Amino acid sequence: MALMVVSVSPLIEGVFLFCFAEIGIALILAATGWWLRKAATNLSGAEVLMPHQSLLARWLRFSAAAVPIVLIAYVLGYFAFMDRRSPTHPAGAFKRFPSSFRWAPREWVGKATVAYATPWKETTLWNVIYDPMDRLWFRFFPRTRAEEERLRALGYYK
C-alpha cells in the first residue's frame, strides 16, 4: 500500500513538470505496490494457509523477501535515476542536493527581462527520496578536484 501511496506524489509532479520519465517511474512504483499488496492479501487468507504454517510465519517469510528487495531497488534506483555529476541549484529553496534527478528539466529564471534556463536542474521529489543515499555516496566517494573546480566555476562552491 505504501508504494502505491508514495507513487502519487511523483506522478503529480511529473505531470506538472512534463517529465515523462518521472511519470513512468511513478507508474512502475504503483504497479509494484499493487503486486505486493496482492501477494500480501493472498498470504492473509485463511484458505491459503497450510495446516503446518501459521499466519505469522508466512508474513515473516514474505517480509524476509520484500525488505531486501525494496532496499536493493532503492540503491539500484539511486544509480539509475540520480545524476551525481550535476547538483541542484546552490541557493536551493530549502536544501542543496549533491545530485539531481537525471531527467529533471532545467530551472528557469522567469523574473529576468528575458527568461533563461540555468545550468541547474529542478529539485524534484527524487532528490528528497535519495537524500540519504546522496549523503552516504559523497561521504565515501567525494568529488574529484576537477569536478569541484567545474562546479565552482558555475557557482556551486564558494
C-alpha positions in Angstrom: 0.0 0.0 0.0 2.8 2.4 0.9 4.3 2.1 -2.6 1.0 3.0 -4.2 0.6 6.0 -1.9 4.2 7.2 -2.5 3.8 6.9 -6.3 1.0 9.5 -6.3 3.4 12.4 -5.5 5.9 11.7 -8.3 3.0 11.2 -10.7 1.6 14.6 -9.9 5.0 16.2 -10.0 5.8 14.5 -13.3 2.6 15.7 -14.8 3.1 19.3 -13.8 6.8 19.3 -14.8 6.0 17.5 -18.1 8.6 14.8 -17.1 7.6 11.6 -18.7 10.4 9.6 -17.0 9.1 10.6 -13.6 5.5 9.6 -14.7 6.8 6.3 -15.9 8.7 5.6 -12.6 5.6 6.6 -10.6 3.5 4.1 -12.6 6.1 1.4 -12.0 6.1 2.1 -8.3 2.3 1.9 -8.3 2.3 -1.4 -10.2 4.9 -2.8 -7.8 2.8 -1.7 -4.8 -0.3 -3.3 -6.3 1.5 -6.6 -7.0 3.0 -6.6 -3.4 -0.5 -5.8 -2.0 -2.0 -8.7 -3.9 0.8 -11.0 -2.7 0.3 -9.9 0.9 -3.5 -10.4 0.7 -3.1 -13.9 -0.6 -0.9 -14.6 2.5 -3.6 -13.4 4.9 -6.5 -15.5 3.6 -7.3 -18.4 5.8 -7.9 -20.7 2.9 -4.3 -20.2 1.7 -2.7 -21.3 5.0 -1.2 -24.7 5.1 -2.0 -26.6 8.3 1.6 -26.6 9.4 2.3 -22.9 8.8 0.9 -20.1 10.9 0.0 -16.7 9.5 2.9 -15.1 11.4 5.4 -17.5 9.7 4.0 -16.6 6.3 4.2 -12.9 7.0 7.8 -13.3 8.3 8.8 -15.2 5.1 7.1 -12.5 2.9 8.9 -9.7 4.8 12.2 -11.5 4.7 11.9 -11.4 0.9 10.2 -8.0 0.5 12.5 -5.9 2.7 15.8 -6.8 0.9 14.2 -6.4 -2.5 13.0 -2.9 -1.6 16.4 -2.0 -0.2 18.2 -3.3 -3.3 15.7 -1.5 -5.6 16.4 1.7 -3.6 20.1 1.5 -4.0 20.0 0.5 -7.7 17.4 3.2 -8.3 19.9 5.8 -7.0 22.4 4.9 -9.6 19.8 4.7 -12.4 17.8 7.8 -11.5 20.2 10.3 -10.0 22.9 12.3 -11.8 25.8 12.6 -9.4 27.7 15.0 -11.7 25.1 17.7 -11.5 23.9 19.0 -8.2 20.8 21.2 -7.7 20.9 24.9 -7.5 23.4 26.2 -4.9 20.8 28.6 -3.5 18.1 25.9 -3.2 14.8 26.8 -1.6 15.4 24.7 1.5 18.4 22.5 0.8 21.1 21.8 -1.7 21.2 18.3 -3.1 24.6 17.0 -4.3 22.9 15.2 -7.2 19.8 15.7 -9.2 17.2 13.6 -10.9 18.6 12.6 -14.2 15.6 13.6 -16.4 14.6 16.7 -14.4 14.1 19.8 -16.5 16.4 22.8 -16.1 15.5 25.5 -13.7 14.3 28.7 -15.3 14.8 32.3 -14.2 11.5 33.9 -15.0 11.9 37.3 -13.3 14.6 38.4 -15.7 13.6 40.6 -18.7 14.2 37.5 -20.9 13.6 34.2 -19.2 16.5 31.8 -19.5 17.4 28.3 -18.3 20.1 27.9 -15.6 22.7 25.2 -15.6 20.9 23.6 -12.6 18.1 21.0 -12.7 14.8 21.4 -10.9 14.6 19.9 -7.4 12.2 17.0 -7.5 10.8 14.6 -5.1 13.5 12.1 -6.1 16.1 14.5 -4.6 14.3 14.1 -1.2 13.9 10.4 -1.5 17.5 9.8 -2.4 19.0 12.4 0.0 20.2 9.7 2.4 22.0 7.9 -0.5 23.5 11.2 -1.6 25.0 11.8 1.9 26.3 8.3 2.0 27.7 8.3 -1.5 29.5 11.7 -1.3 30.9 10.9 2.2 32.7 7.8 1.0 33.3 8.9 -2.6 33.9 12.7 -2.6 34.1 14.7 -5.8 37.4 14.9 -7.5 39.3 18.2 -7.6 38.4 18.6 -11.3 34.7 18.2 -10.6 34.8 20.6 -7.7 36.5 23.2 -10.0 33.9 22.7 -12.7 31.1 23.3 -10.2 33.0 26.2 -8.6 33.1 27.9 -12.0 29.3 27.5 -12.1 28.9 29.0 -8.6 28.2 25.8 -6.6 31.1 26.1 -4.2 32.0 29.4 -2.6 
